[in-house]
Amino acid sequence: MQGTVAPGKDIFSQSFAIMFVGLGISCASSLLVSANSSLASWLMNNPFVTLFLVIIELILVFILSSSIMRMSYGSAIFAFVFYAALNGITLSSVLMLYQIRSVAIAFFSAALVFGIMAVYGSTTRRDLSSFGSIGFMALIGVIIASLINLLVKSDVVGYVVSYIAVGIFIILTAYDTQKLKEIATTSDSPNLGIYGALTLYLDFVNIFLNLLNIFGRRRRD
């Protein structure tokens, strides 16, 4: 990956390239953890460790989202790669709960949905700005509902939240793709490609995880 890119199409395509690299790193780190039975068992039996990793991830996302454009290119790439690897470790404890077939179906379904909405967002002439505002507000509601459900522990609420979350991130994928394409024509900062990659990565992962929660069959089923 180059340290300098021309504005426009190069930055836009670079965002997707870096996102795919990030997904590959997450898959690799998740598989490495899953292959180590003792480590995998330790993670699954220590939910507070997973919670700690999730908190670290949220902090990293906040730092990257707010200051990535001020970082050096090398630091921004390192932070993104570290986040992707850490996310793979965290997800390993979730993915091990589901049958491999369910994980594969959810992944390819998420890839199909994400791809369709990314193409739509990059080609439509319709202004999707309002979608971004609606999606963000709905996302806040989903987060609050998810936190409440940690106490209630209702499967029905969990499924409803997942259905809504899938809809939200489908909308956000189209919005984020259009927004990235527009910004890419006005900026020559190489860090914009990393920022775009992080945004698209989060959209994809959230679609995948919520589809897995809806349709996935657990190993004990």
C-alpha positions as CSV (number, residue, x, y, z in Angstrom):
1,M,0.0,0.0,0.0
2,Q,1.4,3.4,-1.0
3,G,2.0,6.2,1.5
4,T,0.7,8.8,-1.0
5,V,-2.3,8.5,-3.3
6,A,-4.1,10.7,-5.7
7,P,-7.5,12.0,-4.7
8,G,-10.6,10.4,-6.1
9,K,-10.8,6.8,-7.4
10,D,-7.4,5.7,-5.8
11,I,-8.5,6.6,-2.3
12,F,-11.9,5.1,-2.8
13,S,-10.5,1.8,-4.0
14,Q,-7.8,1.8,-1.4
15,S,-10.4,2.0,1.3
16,F,-12.0,-1.3,0.1
17,A,-8.5,-2.9,-0.3
18,I,-7.5,-2.0,3.2
19,M,-10.9,-3.2,4.5
20,F,-10.4,-6.6,2.9
21,V,-6.9,-6.8,4.4
22,G,-8.5,-6.0,7.8
23,L,-11.1,-8.8,7.3
24,G,-8.3,-11.2,6.4
25,I,-6.3,-10.3,9.5
26,S,-9.4,-10.8,11.6
27,C,-10.1,-14.2,10.1
28,A,-6.5,-15.3,10.6
29,S,-6.3,-14.2,14.2
30,S,-9.7,-15.8,14.9
31,L,-8.6,-19.1,13.3
32,L,-5.3,-19.1,15.2
33,V,-7.2,-18.7,18.6
34,S,-9.7,-21.3,17.6
35,A,-6.9,-23.8,16.7
36,N,-5.5,-23.4,20.2
37,S,-8.0,-25.4,22.2
38,S,-6.7,-24.3,25.6
39,L,-6.7,-20.6,24.7
40,A,-10.1,-20.9,23.1
41,S,-11.5,-22.6,26.1
42,W,-10.0,-20.0,28.4
43,L,-11.6,-17.2,26.4
44,M,-15.0,-18.9,26.3
45,N,-15.0,-19.5,30.1
46,N,-13.8,-16.0,31.0
47,P,-16.4,-13.6,29.7
48,F,-14.8,-10.7,31.6
49,V,-11.7,-11.1,29.5
50,T,-13.9,-10.8,26.3
51,L,-15.6,-7.8,27.8
52,F,-12.2,-6.2,28.5
53,L,-11.1,-6.8,24.9
54,V,-14.4,-5.3,23.7
55,I,-13.8,-2.2,25.8
56,I,-10.2,-1.9,24.4
57,E,-11.7,-2.2,20.9
58,L,-14.2,0.6,21.5
59,I,-11.5,2.8,22.8
60,L,-9.4,2.1,19.6
61,V,-12.4,2.8,17.4
62,F,-13.0,6.1,19.1
63,I,-9.3,7.1,18.9
64,L,-9.1,6.1,15.2
65,S,-12.3,7.8,14.2
66,S,-11.4,11.0,16.0
67,S,-7.7,11.3,15.2
68,I,-6.8,9.1,12.3
69,M,-6.5,12.1,9.9
70,R,-3.9,13.6,12.3
71,M,-1.8,10.4,12.6
72,S,1.1,9.5,10.5
73,Y,0.2,7.0,7.7
74,G,2.3,4.3,9.4
75,S,0.7,4.8,12.8
76,A,-2.8,4.8,11.3
77,I,-2.1,1.5,9.4
78,F,-0.6,-0.1,12.5
79,A,-3.6,1.0,14.6
80,F,-6.1,-0.4,12.1
81,V,-4.2,-3.7,11.8
82,F,-3.9,-4.0,15.5
83,Y,-7.7,-3.4,15.9
84,A,-8.5,-5.9,13.2
85,A,-6.3,-8.6,14.8
86,L,-7.8,-7.8,18.3
87,N,-11.3,-8.0,16.9
88,G,-10.6,-11.4,15.4
89,I,-9.5,-12.6,18.8
90,T,-12.6,-11.3,20.4
91,L,-14.9,-12.7,17.7
92,S,-13.3,-16.2,18.0
93,S,-15.1,-16.8,21.3
94,V,-18.4,-15.9,19.6
95,L,-17.8,-17.9,16.4
96,M,-17.0,-21.0,18.4
97,L,-20.5,-21.0,19.7
98,Y,-21.9,-21.6,16.2
99,Q,-21.7,-24.4,13.7
100,I,-19.1,-23.8,11.0
101,R,-21.8,-24.0,8.3
102,S,-23.8,-21.3,10.0
103,V,-20.7,-19.1,10.2
104,A,-20.0,-19.6,6.5
105,I,-23.6,-18.9,5.4
106,A,-23.7,-15.7,7.5
107,F,-20.4,-14.5,6.2
108,F,-21.2,-15.0,2.5
109,S,-24.7,-13.6,3.0
110,A,-23.1,-10.5,4.7
111,A,-20.7,-10.2,1.8
112,L,-23.5,-10.3,-0.8
113,V,-25.6,-7.7,1.1
114,F,-22.6,-5.5,1.7
115,G,-21.5,-5.7,-1.9
116,I,-25.0,-4.8,-3.3
117,M,-25.3,-1.8,-1.0
118,A,-21.8,-0.6,-1.6
119,V,-22.4,-0.7,-5.4
120,Y,-25.7,1.1,-4.8
121,G,-24.1,3.8,-2.6
122,S,-21.3,4.4,-5.1
123,T,-23.5,4.6,-8.2
124,T,-26.8,6.1,-7.1
125,R,-27.4,9.8,-7.8
126,R,-29.8,10.1,-4.9
127,D,-28.5,12.0,-1.9
128,L,-28.2,9.6,1.0
129,S,-27.3,12.2,3.6
130,S,-30.7,11.7,5.4
131,F,-30.0,8.0,5.6
132,G,-26.9,8.7,7.6
133,S,-28.7,10.8,10.1
134,I,-31.6,8.3,10.5
135,G,-29.2,5.4,10.7
136,F,-27.1,7.0,13.4
137,M,-30.1,7.8,15.5
138,A,-31.4,4.2,15.1
139,L,-28.0,2.8,15.9
140,I,-28.1,4.7,19.3
141,G,-31.4,3.1,20.0
142,V,-30.1,-0.4,19.1
143,I,-27.1,0.1,21.4
144,I,-29.3,1.1,24.3
145,A,-31.7,-1.8,23.7
146,S,-28.7,-4.2,23.5
147,L,-27.4,-2.9,26.8
148,I,-30.8,-3.3,28.5
149,N,-31.1,-6.8,27.1
150,L,-27.8,-7.7,28.8
151,L,-29.9,-7.5,32.0
152,V,-33.2,-8.8,30.6
153,K,-31.5,-11.6,28.6
154,S,-34.5,-12.0,26.3
155,D,-34.0,-14.1,23.2
156,V,-36.9,-12.4,21.5
157,V,-35.5,-8.9,22.2
158,G,-32.1,-10.1,20.9
159,Y,-33.6,-11.3,17.6
160,V,-35.6,-8.1,17.2
161,V,-32.5,-6.0,17.9
162,S,-30.5,-8.1,15.4
163,Y,-33.1,-7.6,12.6
164,I,-33.1,-3.9,13.2
165,A,-29.3,-3.7,13.4
166,V,-29.0,-5.5,10.0
167,G,-31.3,-3.0,8.5
168,I,-29.4,-0.1,10.0
169,F,-26.0,-1.3,8.8
170,I,-27.4,-2.0,5.3
171,I,-28.4,1.6,5.1
172,L,-25.2,2.8,6.6
173,T,-23.2,0.8,4.1
174,A,-24.8,2.7,1.2
175,Y,-24.5,6.0,3.0
176,D,-20.8,5.5,4.0
177,T,-19.9,4.3,0.5
178,Q,-21.4,7.4,-1.1
179,K,-19.9,9.7,1.5
180,L,-16.5,8.2,1.1
181,K,-16.7,8.5,-2.7
182,E,-17.6,12.2,-2.4
183,I,-14.9,13.0,0.2
184,A,-12.3,11.1,-1.9
185,T,-12.7,13.6,-4.7
186,T,-11.8,16.5,-2.4
187,S,-8.9,15.1,-0.4
188,D,-5.5,13.7,-1.2
189,S,-4.7,12.5,2.4
190,P,-3.6,8.8,2.3
191,N,-5.1,8.4,5.8
192,L,-8.6,8.9,4.3
193,G,-8.3,5.4,2.8
194,I,-7.7,4.0,6.3
195,Y,-10.6,5.9,7.7
196,G,-12.9,4.7,4.9
197,A,-11.6,1.1,5.5
198,L,-12.4,1.3,9.2
199,T,-15.9,2.6,8.5
200,L,-16.7,-0.1,5.9
201,Y,-15.1,-2.8,8.1
202,L,-17.4,-1.9,10.9
203,D,-20.4,-2.0,8.6
204,F,-19.5,-5.4,7.3
205,V,-18.7,-7.0,10.6
206,N,-21.9,-5.8,12.2
207,I,-24.0,-7.1,9.3
208,F,-22.3,-10.4,9.6
209,L,-22.6,-10.8,13.4
210,N,-26.3,-9.8,13.4
211,L,-27.1,-12.2,10.5
212,L,-25.2,-14.9,12.5
213,N,-27.3,-14.2,15.6
214,I,-30.6,-14.4,13.5
215,F,-29.9,-17.5,11.4
216,G,-27.0,-19.2,13.0
217,R,-27.3,-22.6,14.6
218,R,-25.3,-23.1,17.8
219,R,-23.1,-26.1,18.3
220,R,-25.4,-27.5,21.0
221,D,-28.5,-27.3,18.8
